[in-house]
Amino acid sequence: MHIGMIGLGRMGANMVRRLLRGGHTVVVFDVNSKAVTDLATEGAVGASSVADLCAKLSGPRHVWMMLPVAFVDGTIAELVKHLSSDDCVIDGGNSYYIDDIRRAKELAARGLHYVDVGVSGGVWGLERGYCQMIGGDAAAVARLDPVLRTLAPGLGTISRNPDGAKLGTAESGYLHCGPSGAGHFVKMVHNGIEYGLMAAYAEGLGILRHANLGKQSQEHDAETTPLRHPEHYQYDFDLAAITELWRRGSVVGSWLLDLTAQAMANDPNLAKFGGRVSDSGEGRWTLAAANDEGVPAPVLAAALFGRFSSRGNADFTNKVMSAQRFAFGGHLEKPHA
C-alpha cells in the first residue's frame, strides 16, 4: 500500500521502518531534512514539502501524521490544499478527541476522510509493534487495514484469550473503537491509566528504598515526628533485584515493570534523572472526561497532580503552609536534607 508519513521523530521514523519491512511504499516528509534523507537511504521515498509528498502518492491518497499536538491543525490546513476528494488524513499523535470530532466534520465537508489513531509502543514499537486505537468512519478504516495490520504487534507470544477470536482485530493489537474521536478517547484513558501505574510502582519503590530509616541518626526536636520503632526499619533492600523478582510470576508483572527493572539494574540510584515528570495532556483530558461523566478517578488525579509537583508547581503552595505554621505556632522551616 502507498502511504505518506509526516513527522519523523522517534515513533514516526520507526513506524516508517516497520512499514517498509512489511512491503509498503512510504513517502516521507519532515521539517528536519536529515530525517527524510536518512529514511530515503533505507527505502522510503523522500519528499521536500507537504505538496511534494502529496504529489508522490497515488490515489486515493493516505497521509499519516505523527506530530506534536500544536502542529496538527496547521499541517492539515496545508495538506487540504493538495488533497482530492476521497483522500484520507490520519492523525497518529496524541490529539484531544474533541479536536478530532471538529476536524472530521471540517474535512468531510471537503470530501476527505479523517481517521484518528492512538498509538502506543514508544521507541520499542519497531520490533514489538504498535498497539493502535482507531476512530473514524468504517470505510476509511477498512481501507487502511493493510497498514494498521503491519504496524500492529500481532498475536506474538502472549497467551490467547479463549474468547479473543470474538473480539475482531483486538487480539492482533489494533481495533476500530468507534466514530471520529473514539481512537484518541481510548488512548487518552490508556495514558491516564499509565500515569497511575507509573506512580504506583514509583511510590512502592520509594517505600522500599527508605526502609533502612531506622539505621540512620534521628533528629529530636519539635519539628520532627519521631520514629517510634527504629528497629522496624532496618532493611537495605536491593531494588534492582526486587524489581527483577517481581517480573517472575508476580501479579504486578507488566512490560512497564520490565522497563523499570532494566532501569534499576542499570543504575539503582537513577543518578541521571532529576525527577521532573512531564505530561502531554492526556492525563488532564482523562480527568476532564471523568468530571463530565461523574466518574470518580482519585488514583489518576493523584498521579497527574504528582507530576505537577515534580516540576516545582507545588512550591508556592508549600510556602503558604510554611508561612501559616510560622504565623500560628512560630514554627521555623527545617532545611532540605
C-alpha positions as CSV (number, residue, x, y, z in Angstrom):
1,M,0.0,0.0,0.0
2,H,1.1,3.6,-0.7
3,I,1.1,5.9,2.3
4,G,2.6,9.2,3.3
5,M,4.2,9.9,6.7
6,I,4.6,13.4,8.0
7,G,6.7,13.7,11.2
8,L,9.8,11.5,11.5
9,G,10.6,11.7,15.2
10,R,11.3,8.7,17.4
11,M,8.0,7.0,16.7
12,G,7.3,8.2,13.2
13,A,10.6,7.1,11.8
14,N,10.3,3.7,13.3
15,M,6.8,3.3,12.1
16,V,8.1,4.0,8.6
17,R,10.8,1.4,9.0
18,R,8.2,-1.2,10.1
19,L,6.0,-0.4,7.1
20,L,9.0,-0.7,4.8
21,R,9.8,-4.1,6.2
22,G,6.2,-5.0,5.5
23,G,6.5,-4.2,1.8
24,H,4.6,-0.9,1.8
25,T,5.7,2.2,-0.2
26,V,6.1,5.1,2.2
27,V,6.6,8.7,1.1
28,V,8.1,10.7,4.0
29,F,8.4,14.4,5.0
30,D,9.7,16.2,8.0
31,V,10.9,19.8,8.6
32,N,14.2,18.1,9.5
33,S,15.6,17.3,6.1
34,K,18.2,14.9,7.5
35,A,15.4,12.7,8.9
36,V,14.0,12.5,5.4
37,T,17.4,11.7,3.9
38,D,18.1,9.0,6.4
39,L,14.9,7.2,5.7
40,A,15.3,7.6,2.0
41,T,18.6,5.6,2.3
42,E,16.5,2.8,3.9
43,G,14.0,2.6,1.1
44,A,11.4,5.4,1.8
45,V,10.6,8.0,-0.9
46,G,11.7,11.3,0.3
47,A,9.6,14.5,-0.1
48,S,10.8,18.1,0.1
49,S,7.4,19.5,1.2
50,V,3.8,18.6,2.0
51,A,2.9,19.4,-1.6
52,D,5.7,17.2,-2.9
53,L,4.6,14.3,-0.6
54,C,1.0,14.6,-1.9
55,A,2.2,14.6,-5.5
56,K,4.2,11.5,-5.0
57,L,1.3,9.4,-3.6
58,S,-1.2,7.5,-5.8
59,G,-4.9,8.0,-5.2
60,P,-6.8,7.7,-3.1
61,R,-4.1,9.2,-1.0
62,H,-3.5,8.4,2.6
63,V,-1.3,10.7,4.7
64,W,-0.4,9.8,8.3
65,M,0.8,12.5,10.7
66,M,3.0,11.8,13.7
67,L,3.2,15.3,15.1
68,P,3.1,17.2,18.4
69,V,-0.5,18.4,19.0
70,A,0.4,22.0,18.4
71,F,1.3,21.3,14.8
72,V,-1.6,19.2,13.7
73,D,-4.1,21.8,12.6
74,G,-1.5,23.8,10.7
75,T,-0.3,20.7,8.9
76,I,-3.9,19.7,8.0
77,A,-4.5,23.3,6.6
78,E,-1.5,22.8,4.3
79,L,-2.5,19.3,3.3
80,V,-6.0,20.1,2.2
81,K,-4.5,22.4,-0.5
82,H,-3.1,19.4,-2.2
83,L,-5.6,16.6,-1.5
84,S,-8.6,15.5,-3.5
85,S,-12.0,14.0,-2.7
86,D,-11.8,10.6,-1.1
87,D,-8.3,11.1,0.2
88,C,-7.7,10.3,3.9
89,V,-5.8,12.2,6.6
90,I,-4.7,10.1,9.6
91,D,-3.6,11.6,12.9
92,G,-1.5,9.2,15.0
93,G,-0.3,11.7,17.6
94,N,-1.8,12.4,21.0
95,S,-4.5,14.8,19.9
96,Y,-7.5,15.7,22.0
97,Y,-10.5,13.7,20.9
98,I,-12.7,16.8,20.8
99,D,-10.4,18.2,18.1
100,D,-10.8,15.0,16.1
101,I,-14.6,15.5,16.1
102,R,-14.2,19.0,14.7
103,R,-11.5,18.0,12.2
104,A,-13.5,15.1,10.8
105,K,-16.5,17.4,10.2
106,E,-14.4,20.0,8.5
107,L,-12.6,17.5,6.3
108,A,-15.9,15.7,5.4
109,A,-17.2,18.9,4.0
110,R,-14.3,18.8,1.6
111,G,-15.0,15.2,0.7
112,L,-12.0,14.0,2.7
113,H,-11.8,11.2,5.3
114,Y,-10.2,11.7,8.7
115,V,-9.0,8.8,11.0
116,D,-7.7,9.3,14.5
117,V,-5.3,6.6,15.8
118,G,-4.0,6.5,19.3
119,V,-0.6,4.7,19.1
120,S,1.2,3.0,22.0
121,G,4.6,1.4,21.6
122,G,7.2,4.1,22.1
123,V,10.7,3.5,20.9
124,W,10.2,-0.3,21.2
125,G,7.5,-0.4,18.6
126,L,9.8,-1.1,15.6
127,E,10.4,-4.6,16.9
128,R,7.4,-5.2,19.2
129,G,4.8,-3.5,17.0
130,Y,2.4,-0.7,17.9
131,C,-0.9,-1.0,19.7
132,Q,-3.4,1.1,17.8
133,M,-6.8,2.5,19.0
134,I,-8.7,3.8,15.9
135,G,-11.6,6.2,15.4
136,G,-13.3,7.2,12.1
137,D,-15.7,6.0,9.5
138,A,-15.7,2.3,8.9
139,A,-14.9,2.5,5.1
140,A,-11.8,4.6,5.6
141,V,-10.5,2.4,8.5
142,A,-11.1,-0.7,6.4
143,R,-9.1,0.8,3.5
144,L,-6.2,1.3,5.9
145,D,-6.2,-2.3,7.3
146,P,-3.0,-3.4,5.5
147,V,-1.1,-0.6,7.1
148,L,-2.7,-1.0,10.5
149,R,-2.1,-4.7,10.5
150,T,1.6,-4.3,9.6
151,L,2.2,-1.8,12.4
152,A,0.3,-3.9,14.9
153,P,2.2,-6.4,17.2
154,G,0.1,-9.4,16.0
155,L,-0.6,-12.4,18.3
156,G,3.1,-12.6,19.3
157,T,3.9,-14.8,22.3
158,I,1.1,-13.6,24.6
159,S,-1.2,-16.5,25.5
160,R,-4.5,-16.2,23.7
161,N,-7.7,-15.3,25.4
162,P,-10.1,-18.2,24.9
163,D,-12.7,-15.7,23.7
164,G,-10.2,-13.5,21.9
165,A,-11.3,-14.5,18.4
166,K,-14.7,-13.0,19.1
167,L,-13.1,-9.6,19.6
168,G,-12.1,-9.0,16.0
169,T,-8.7,-7.5,15.4
170,A,-8.1,-6.6,19.1
171,E,-6.1,-9.7,19.8
172,S,-3.7,-8.6,17.0
173,G,-3.1,-5.3,18.6
174,Y,-5.4,-2.9,16.7
175,L,-9.0,-2.0,17.0
176,H,-11.6,0.2,15.3
177,C,-13.1,1.6,18.5
178,G,-15.8,3.8,17.0
179,P,-16.5,7.0,15.1
180,S,-14.3,10.1,15.0
181,G,-12.5,10.8,18.2
182,A,-13.0,7.3,19.6
183,G,-9.4,6.2,19.0
184,H,-7.9,9.2,20.8
185,F,-10.5,8.9,23.5
186,V,-9.4,5.3,24.3
187,K,-5.7,6.3,24.0
188,M,-6.4,9.3,26.4
189,V,-7.8,7.0,29.1
190,H,-4.9,4.5,28.3
191,N,-2.4,7.2,29.1
192,G,-4.3,8.3,32.2
193,I,-4.1,4.7,33.5
194,E,-0.4,4.7,32.6
195,Y,0.1,7.7,34.9
196,G,-1.4,5.8,37.7
197,L,0.6,2.6,37.1
198,M,3.8,4.6,36.9
199,A,3.1,6.4,40.1
200,A,2.1,3.2,42.0
201,Y,5.4,1.5,41.0
202,A,7.4,4.6,41.9
203,E,5.7,5.1,45.3
204,G,6.2,1.5,46.2
205,L,9.8,1.5,45.3
206,G,10.2,4.7,47.3
207,I,8.9,3.0,50.4
208,L,11.3,0.1,49.9
209,R,14.2,2.5,49.4
210,H,13.6,4.2,52.7
211,A,13.0,1.0,54.7
212,N,16.5,1.5,56.3
213,L,15.4,4.7,58.1
214,G,15.9,3.1,61.5
215,K,19.7,2.7,60.8
216,Q,20.0,6.5,60.3
217,S,20.6,9.0,63.1
218,Q,17.3,10.6,64.2
219,E,16.7,14.3,64.9
220,H,14.8,15.0,68.1
221,D,13.1,18.4,68.1
222,A,9.6,19.9,67.9
223,E,9.7,20.0,64.1
224,T,10.4,16.3,63.6
225,T,8.0,13.4,64.0
226,P,10.0,10.8,66.0
227,L,10.4,7.3,64.5
228,R,8.8,5.3,67.3
229,H,10.3,2.0,66.4
230,P,13.6,2.3,64.5
231,E,14.1,-1.5,64.9
232,H,11.2,-1.9,62.4
233,Y,13.1,-0.2,59.6
234,Q,16.4,-1.9,59.4
235,Y,16.3,-3.2,55.8
236,D,18.7,-2.4,53.0
237,F,16.7,-3.7,50.0
238,D,18.2,-4.3,46.6
239,L,15.7,-2.6,44.4
240,A,17.2,-3.9,41.2
241,A,16.9,-7.5,42.4
242,I,13.3,-6.9,43.8
243,T,12.0,-5.4,40.6
244,E,13.6,-8.3,38.7
245,L,12.0,-10.7,41.2
246,W,8.5,-9.2,40.6
247,R,8.8,-9.8,36.9
248,R,8.8,-13.6,37.6
249,G,5.2,-14.8,38.3
250,S,4.1,-11.8,40.3
251,V,0.6,-10.4,40.0
252,V,2.1,-6.9,39.4
253,G,4.2,-8.0,36.5
254,S,4.0,-5.9,33.3
255,W,6.0,-4.5,30.4
256,L,6.2,-1.3,32.5
257,L,7.8,-3.3,35.3
258,D,10.2,-4.8,32.8
259,L,11.4,-1.4,31.8
260,T,11.6,-0.3,35.5
261,A,13.7,-3.3,36.3
262,Q,16.0,-2.6,33.5
263,A,16.4,1.0,34.6
264,M,17.1,-0.1,38.2
265,A,19.7,-2.7,37.1
266,N,21.5,-0.1,35.0
267,D,21.6,2.4,37.9
268,P,19.8,1.7,41.2
269,N,20.2,5.4,42.2
270,L,18.8,6.7,38.9
271,A,21.5,9.3,39.1
272,K,21.0,10.7,35.6
273,F,17.4,11.6,36.3
274,G,16.3,14.8,38.0
275,G,12.8,13.7,38.8
276,R,10.9,16.2,36.7
277,V,8.0,14.3,35.2
278,S,6.2,15.9,32.2
279,D,2.7,15.3,30.9
280,S,1.5,15.5,27.3
281,G,-2.1,16.5,28.2
282,E,-3.7,13.0,28.1
283,G,-4.0,12.8,31.9
284,R,-5.6,16.2,32.1
285,W,-8.1,15.3,29.4
286,T,-8.9,12.0,31.1
287,L,-9.8,13.8,34.3
288,A,-11.9,16.3,32.3
289,A,-13.9,13.4,30.9
290,A,-14.2,11.8,34.3
291,N,-15.6,15.0,35.6
292,D,-18.1,15.4,32.8
293,E,-19.2,11.8,33.3
294,G,-19.3,11.9,37.0
295,V,-16.9,9.0,37.3
296,P,-14.6,9.1,40.3
297,A,-10.9,8.7,39.4
298,P,-8.9,9.6,42.5
299,V,-5.9,7.4,41.6
300,L,-5.5,9.0,38.2
301,A,-6.0,12.5,39.6
302,A,-3.3,11.9,42.3
303,A,-0.9,10.7,39.7
304,L,-1.4,13.7,37.5
305,F,-1.0,16.1,40.4
306,G,2.1,14.3,41.4
307,R,3.6,15.2,38.1
308,F,2.7,18.8,38.6
309,S,4.5,18.7,42.0
310,S,7.6,17.1,40.4
311,R,8.0,20.2,38.3
312,G,8.0,22.6,41.2
313,N,4.4,23.7,40.8
314,A,3.7,23.0,44.4
315,D,6.5,25.2,45.7
316,F,4.3,28.2,46.4
317,T,1.6,26.0,47.9
318,N,4.2,24.6,50.3
319,K,5.5,28.1,51.1
320,V,1.9,29.2,52.1
321,M,1.7,26.3,54.5
322,S,5.1,27.0,55.9
323,A,4.1,30.7,56.4
324,Q,0.9,29.5,58.2
325,R,2.8,27.3,60.6
326,F,5.2,30.1,61.4
327,A,2.3,32.5,61.9
328,F,0.2,30.4,64.3
329,G,3.0,28.4,66.1
330,G,6.3,30.1,65.4
331,H,7.5,27.0,63.6
332,L,10.7,27.5,61.7
333,E,11.4,25.7,58.5
334,K,13.9,22.9,58.6
335,P,16.4,23.0,55.7
336,H,16.1,20.3,53.0
337,A,18.1,17.2,53.6
